[in-house]
Amino acid sequence: MANRLYIILIAISVLFACSNREACELKNFKNSTISLSANLSIIQDKTIKPYHDRLFIKSLIIYYDSLTCGECQINHLYETVELFQLSDSLGNFKIYTIFSPSIDEYAELELNLINANFKYPLYIDFNNSFGKLNKTIPKDSRFHCFLVDANGHPVFVGYPLANKELWDLFIKALKNN
């Protein structure tokens, strides 16, 4: 009985430690400044060009790191069209869909992004320079979609299309920042 109680207490401690770690990680992220990488390329209209710009207006960043299945995300790109249409209609934020594949998957992903013939710009990151430049982005992929203000500070974290509550918070963040 005592062993069982001890195991339950350890499990509860681990659960709260993980929760606190996530909360601290998210707090550090929200207090950081996000920068775009010099090693980004932009893919649009079946062409690839180097990207040499920086954030000027509010920006929604959808980040797929090397642990994410790039091909799977390409298959779901059209689900994000609603966000791009909102960006076009409001004109007060830009969307950066950034793919950071592993080096061995880079060439194949680049080709698949070109062949996807997606109407909106996509960004590919060589050698995870975006992740290295922005170390405060949590490892948890639930936090890889976020809105930053014109100064690069995260003001909303989450995928707006996941549910109505996140959508409403996203629209509020767009209006307030």
QUIMORA-V997994 format. One record per residue. N is the residue number from 1. RES is the residue in three letters. PSI is psi in degrees with one decimal (999 if undefined). D_FIRST is the distance of its C-alpha to the first C-alpha in whole Angstrom. Layout:
n:N res:RES psi:PSI d_first:D_FIRST
n:N res:RES psi:PSI d_first:D_FIRST
//
This chain:
n:1 res:MET psi:-43.6 d_first:0
n:2 res:ALA psi:-38.9 d_first:4
n:3 res:ASN psi:-40.3 d_first:5
n:4 res:ARG psi:-44.1 d_first:5
n:5 res:LEU psi:-40.6 d_first:6
n:6 res:TYR psi:-44.0 d_first:9
n:7 res:ILE psi:-40.8 d_first:10
n:8 res:ILE psi:-42.7 d_first:11
n:9 res:LEU psi:-40.5 d_first:12
n:10 res:ILE psi:-43.6 d_first:14
n:11 res:ALA psi:-42.7 d_first:15
n:12 res:ILE psi:-42.4 d_first:17
n:13 res:SER psi:-43.8 d_first:18
n:14 res:VAL psi:-42.5 d_first:20
n:15 res:LEU psi:-46.8 d_first:21
n:16 res:PHE psi:-35.2 d_first:23
n:17 res:ALA psi:-43.8 d_first:24
n:18 res:CYS psi:-42.6 d_first:26
n:19 res:SER psi:-44.4 d_first:27
n:20 res:ASN psi:-38.6 d_first:29
n:21 res:ARG psi:-45.0 d_first:30
n:22 res:GLU psi:-42.2 d_first:32
n:23 res:ALA psi:-42.2 d_first:33
n:24 res:CYS psi:-42.0 d_first:35
n:25 res:GLU psi:-43.2 d_first:36
n:26 res:LEU psi:-38.6 d_first:38
n:27 res:LYS psi:-45.8 d_first:39
n:28 res:ASN psi:-40.3 d_first:41
n:29 res:PHE psi:-47.4 d_first:42
n:30 res:LYS psi:-20.6 d_first:43
n:31 res:ASN psi:4.7 d_first:45
n:32 res:SER psi:177.5 d_first:47
n:33 res:THR psi:125.9 d_first:50
n:34 res:ILE psi:134.8 d_first:50
n:35 res:SER psi:149.2 d_first:53
n:36 res:LEU psi:150.9 d_first:55
n:37 res:SER psi:149.0 d_first:55
n:38 res:ALA psi:-14.1 d_first:59
n:39 res:ASN psi:25.4 d_first:58
n:40 res:LEU psi:144.1 d_first:57
n:41 res:SER psi:148.4 d_first:60
n:42 res:ILE psi:133.8 d_first:61
n:43 res:ILE psi:118.7 d_first:61
n:44 res:GLN psi:142.7 d_first:63
n:45 res:ASP psi:41.8 d_first:66
n:46 res:LYS psi:20.6 d_first:65
n:47 res:THR psi:156.4 d_first:66
n:48 res:ILE psi:130.0 d_first:64
n:49 res:LYS psi:151.0 d_first:65
n:50 res:PRO psi:146.9 d_first:64
n:51 res:TYR psi:119.9 d_first:62
n:52 res:HIS psi:59.2 d_first:63
n:53 res:ASP psi:-179.5 d_first:62
n:54 res:ARG psi:169.8 d_first:60
n:55 res:LEU psi:129.5 d_first:58
n:56 res:PHE psi:-31.5 d_first:61
n:57 res:ILE psi:176.6 d_first:59
n:58 res:LYS psi:141.9 d_first:56
n:59 res:SER psi:132.4 d_first:54
n:60 res:LEU psi:121.2 d_first:52
n:61 res:ILE psi:124.9 d_first:50
n:62 res:ILE psi:110.4 d_first:48
n:63 res:TYR psi:122.7 d_first:47
n:64 res:TYR psi:106.8 d_first:46
n:65 res:ASP psi:-175.7 d_first:45
n:66 res:SER psi:-13.9 d_first:45
n:67 res:LEU psi:-12.1 d_first:41
n:68 res:THR psi:142.8 d_first:43
n:69 res:CYS psi:103.8 d_first:45
n:70 res:GLY psi:-42.7 d_first:48
n:71 res:GLU psi:-38.0 d_first:50
n:72 res:CYS psi:-42.0 d_first:47
n:73 res:GLN psi:-35.1 d_first:48
n:74 res:ILE psi:-40.0 d_first:52
n:75 res:ASN psi:-18.8 d_first:51
n:76 res:HIS psi:8.0 d_first:50
n:77 res:LEU psi:-38.5 d_first:52
n:78 res:TYR psi:-15.7 d_first:54
n:79 res:GLU psi:-21.2 d_first:51
n:80 res:THR psi:-2.8 d_first:52
n:81 res:VAL psi:-37.0 d_first:56
n:82 res:GLU psi:-38.1 d_first:55
n:83 res:LEU psi:-42.8 d_first:54
n:84 res:PHE psi:-39.3 d_first:57
n:85 res:GLN psi:-38.8 d_first:59
n:86 res:LEU psi:-42.3 d_first:58
n:87 res:SER psi:-45.0 d_first:59
n:88 res:ASP psi:-42.8 d_first:62
n:89 res:SER psi:-39.0 d_first:63
n:90 res:LEU psi:-38.6 d_first:61
n:91 res:GLY psi:11.1 d_first:63
n:92 res:ASN psi:7.7 d_first:60
n:93 res:PHE psi:157.4 d_first:58
n:94 res:LYS psi:155.3 d_first:58
n:95 res:ILE psi:131.0 d_first:55
n:96 res:TYR psi:109.8 d_first:54
n:97 res:THR psi:106.6 d_first:53
n:98 res:ILE psi:123.2 d_first:52
n:99 res:PHE psi:125.8 d_first:51
n:100 res:SER psi:77.2 d_first:49
n:101 res:PRO psi:165.4 d_first:49
n:102 res:SER psi:161.5 d_first:48
n:103 res:ILE psi:-39.8 d_first:52
n:104 res:ASP psi:-18.2 d_first:52
n:105 res:GLU psi:-4.1 d_first:51
n:106 res:TYR psi:-54.2 d_first:54
n:107 res:ALA psi:-43.0 d_first:57
n:108 res:GLU psi:-42.1 d_first:56
n:109 res:LEU psi:-41.5 d_first:54
n:110 res:GLU psi:-46.9 d_first:57
n:111 res:LEU psi:-43.1 d_first:59
n:112 res:ASN psi:-36.2 d_first:57
n:113 res:LEU psi:-39.4 d_first:57
n:114 res:ILE psi:-46.5 d_first:61
n:115 res:ASN psi:-19.0 d_first:61
n:116 res:ALA psi:-24.3 d_first:59
n:117 res:ASN psi:44.2 d_first:62
n:118 res:PHE psi:136.2 d_first:60
n:119 res:LYS psi:-29.1 d_first:62
n:120 res:TYR psi:158.6 d_first:60
n:121 res:PRO psi:141.7 d_first:60
n:122 res:LEU psi:152.0 d_first:57
n:123 res:TYR psi:137.6 d_first:56
n:124 res:ILE psi:136.0 d_first:55
n:125 res:ASP psi:118.3 d_first:54
n:126 res:PHE psi:132.0 d_first:55
n:127 res:ASN psi:28.5 d_first:52
n:128 res:ASN psi:37.5 d_first:49
n:129 res:SER psi:-30.9 d_first:52
n:130 res:PHE psi:-46.6 d_first:51
n:131 res:GLY psi:-40.2 d_first:47
n:132 res:LYS psi:-36.1 d_first:48
n:133 res:LEU psi:-28.7 d_first:50
n:134 res:ASN psi:66.8 d_first:47
n:135 res:LYS psi:-16.6 d_first:44
n:136 res:THR psi:-8.3 d_first:43
n:137 res:ILE psi:123.4 d_first:42
n:138 res:PRO psi:150.7 d_first:39
n:139 res:LYS psi:-28.2 d_first:38
n:140 res:ASP psi:120.6 d_first:36
n:141 res:SER psi:-16.2 d_first:39
n:142 res:ARG psi:-20.2 d_first:38
n:143 res:PHE psi:17.2 d_first:40
n:144 res:HIS psi:9.7 d_first:43
n:145 res:CYS psi:121.9 d_first:45
n:146 res:PHE psi:152.3 d_first:46
n:147 res:LEU psi:129.7 d_first:49
n:148 res:VAL psi:149.7 d_first:51
n:149 res:ASP psi:-176.8 d_first:54
n:150 res:ALA psi:-18.7 d_first:57
n:151 res:ASN psi:1.9 d_first:56
n:152 res:GLY psi:11.8 d_first:53
n:153 res:HIS psi:126.9 d_first:50
n:154 res:PRO psi:128.0 d_first:47
n:155 res:VAL psi:-8.5 d_first:48
n:156 res:PHE psi:135.6 d_first:46
n:157 res:VAL psi:125.6 d_first:43
n:158 res:GLY psi:164.4 d_first:42
n:159 res:TYR psi:108.7 d_first:44
n:160 res:PRO psi:-27.2 d_first:46
n:161 res:LEU psi:0.7 d_first:47
n:162 res:ALA psi:-38.7 d_first:43
n:163 res:ASN psi:170.5 d_first:43
n:164 res:LYS psi:-37.4 d_first:45
n:165 res:GLU psi:-45.3 d_first:43
n:166 res:LEU psi:-38.4 d_first:44
n:167 res:TRP psi:-47.3 d_first:47
n:168 res:ASP psi:-41.6 d_first:48
n:169 res:LEU psi:-38.0 d_first:46
n:170 res:PHE psi:-47.0 d_first:48
n:171 res:ILE psi:-40.4 d_first:52
n:172 res:LYS psi:-42.9 d_first:51
n:173 res:ALA psi:-37.7 d_first:50
n:174 res:LEU psi:-39.2 d_first:54
n:175 res:LYS psi:-33.8 d_first:56
n:176 res:ASN psi:-21.9 d_first:54
n:177 res:ASN psi:999 d_first:54
//
